[in-house]
């Protein structure tokens, strides 16, 4: 999966990653993918729930050591 944009949220806690994801997604075209790089485990629950509320598509996540990479496709 090749994201159009990646945002660094390492060291940040909810709700900051959600806010930054919203800002970044507004700059992407419908269908493009955003990667959120974080280290807060809460993102694994918060981001799928946020996607359900906002209508965006949660594509999943990958772990690389203590780093979590979350992928979202802009739908709305």
C-alpha positions as CSV (number, residue, x, y, z in Angstrom):
1,X,0.0,0.0,0.0
2,X,1.4,3.3,-1.0
3,X,0.1,6.3,1.0
4,X,-0.2,9.7,-0.7
5,X,0.9,11.4,2.5
6,X,2.3,10.3,5.9
7,X,2.0,12.3,9.2
8,X,4.2,11.8,12.2
9,X,2.2,11.5,15.5
10,X,5.0,9.8,17.5
11,X,4.9,11.1,21.1
12,X,1.3,12.5,20.7
13,X,-1.8,11.2,22.5
14,X,-5.5,11.3,21.7
15,X,-7.1,13.4,20.4
16,X,-4.1,15.0,18.6
17,X,-3.5,12.1,16.1
18,X,-7.3,12.3,15.2
19,X,-7.1,16.1,14.7
20,X,-4.0,15.8,12.6
21,X,-5.5,13.0,10.5
22,X,-8.6,15.1,9.8
23,X,-6.5,18.1,8.7
24,X,-4.4,15.9,6.4
25,X,-7.3,14.1,4.9
26,X,-9.0,17.4,4.0
27,X,-6.0,18.0,1.7
28,X,-6.2,14.6,0.0
29,X,-8.5,13.6,-2.9
30,X,-11.2,11.0,-2.4
31,X,-9.6,7.6,-2.7
32,X,-6.1,8.6,-1.6
33,X,-4.5,7.0,1.4
34,X,-3.1,8.6,4.5
35,X,-0.5,7.0,6.8
36,X,-0.4,8.0,10.4
37,X,2.8,7.0,12.3
38,X,2.3,6.8,16.0
39,X,3.5,5.1,19.2
40,X,0.3,5.4,21.3
41,X,-1.6,2.1,21.5
42,X,-4.9,4.0,21.8
43,X,-4.7,4.7,18.1
44,X,-5.6,1.1,17.4
45,X,-9.0,1.7,19.0
46,X,-9.5,5.4,18.3
47,X,-8.7,5.5,14.6
48,X,-11.2,2.7,13.5
49,X,-13.9,4.3,15.6
50,X,-13.2,7.8,14.2
51,X,-13.3,6.4,10.6
52,X,-16.8,4.9,11.3
53,X,-18.0,8.2,12.5
54,X,-16.4,10.3,9.7
55,X,-17.1,7.9,6.8
56,X,-13.5,7.3,5.9
57,X,-12.1,3.8,5.4
58,X,-9.8,2.2,8.0
59,X,-7.5,0.0,6.0
60,X,-5.5,-1.5,8.9
61,X,-2.2,-1.1,10.6
62,X,1.4,-2.4,10.7
63,X,3.8,-2.6,13.6
64,X,7.5,-1.8,13.3
65,X,8.9,-2.3,16.8
66,X,7.3,0.3,19.0
67,X,5.9,2.2,16.0
68,X,2.4,1.7,14.7
69,X,1.5,2.8,11.1
70,X,-2.2,3.2,10.5
71,X,-3.7,3.5,7.0
72,X,-6.9,5.4,6.1
73,X,-8.5,6.0,2.7
74,X,-10.4,9.2,2.2
75,X,-14.0,8.4,1.3
76,X,-15.9,11.6,2.1
